[in-house]
Amino acid sequence: MPVYTPGPNFICEFSGFKTKLADGIYNWDGSFVRRGFEDRRNPQDFVTGVPDKSSLPVARPETPDTFLSAPVTPGDL
């Protein structure tokens, strides 16, 4: 026969079990759960990206285009 424990109850958000309020804790995402159902945060949530260095070491302006007059012969190329 179960023993009566005074105090308010709550429903665990993960398991759906009715439990005493004193046995509940807040999870990292804000949900209130039983002590046996706490969920550790995934380590991938704390990974930060590495900034990409996208600048060129030596940058020069583009040279102007040179156009050939018609007709073009193999010697012009």
C-alpha positions in Angstrom: 0.0 0.0 0.0 1.5 3.4 -1.0 2.3 5.9 1.7 0.7 9.3 1.5 3.0 12.2 1.0 1.5 15.7 1.5 2.2 18.4 -1.0 1.1 19.5 -4.4 1.4 17.3 -7.5 2.4 18.1 -11.1 2.4 16.2 -14.4 5.9 15.5 -15.8 6.2 17.0 -19.4 8.4 14.1 -20.6 6.8 11.0 -19.1 3.3 12.2 -18.3 3.5 10.7 -14.7 1.9 12.5 -11.8 4.6 13.3 -9.3 5.1 15.4 -6.2 6.2 19.0 -6.8 9.3 18.5 -4.6 10.6 15.8 -7.0 10.5 18.0 -10.0 13.3 20.1 -11.6 13.5 22.5 -14.5 15.2 21.2 -17.6 17.6 23.3 -19.7 14.8 24.1 -22.2 12.5 25.3 -19.5 10.3 22.2 -19.1 9.4 21.0 -15.6 10.2 17.2 -15.3 10.8 14.5 -12.8 14.3 14.1 -11.5 14.8 10.8 -13.4 13.8 12.4 -16.7 16.2 15.4 -16.8 17.8 15.8 -20.2 21.4 16.9 -20.6 22.1 19.5 -23.3 23.8 18.2 -26.4 27.4 19.3 -26.7 26.8 20.3 -30.3 24.7 23.2 -29.0 27.9 24.9 -27.8 30.0 24.5 -31.0 30.9 27.8 -32.5 31.9 28.4 -36.1 35.4 29.4 -37.2 35.5 32.7 -39.1 36.5 32.3 -42.7 39.3 34.7 -43.8 38.0 35.6 -47.3 40.4 38.4 -48.1 43.2 37.8 -50.7 46.8 38.3 -49.7 47.6 40.3 -52.8 44.8 42.1 -54.6 45.2 43.9 -57.9 42.6 45.6 -60.1 41.5 43.8 -63.2 43.3 44.8 -66.4 41.3 46.4 -69.1 40.1 44.2 -71.9 42.0 44.4 -75.2 39.8 43.9 -78.3 41.1 42.7 -81.7 40.1 44.2 -84.9 38.3 42.0 -87.5 39.4 39.8 -89.3 41.3 37.9 -86.7 44.3 35.8 -87.9 46.2 33.2 -85.9 49.1 35.6 -85.6 46.9 38.0 -83.6 46.2 35.5 -80.9 
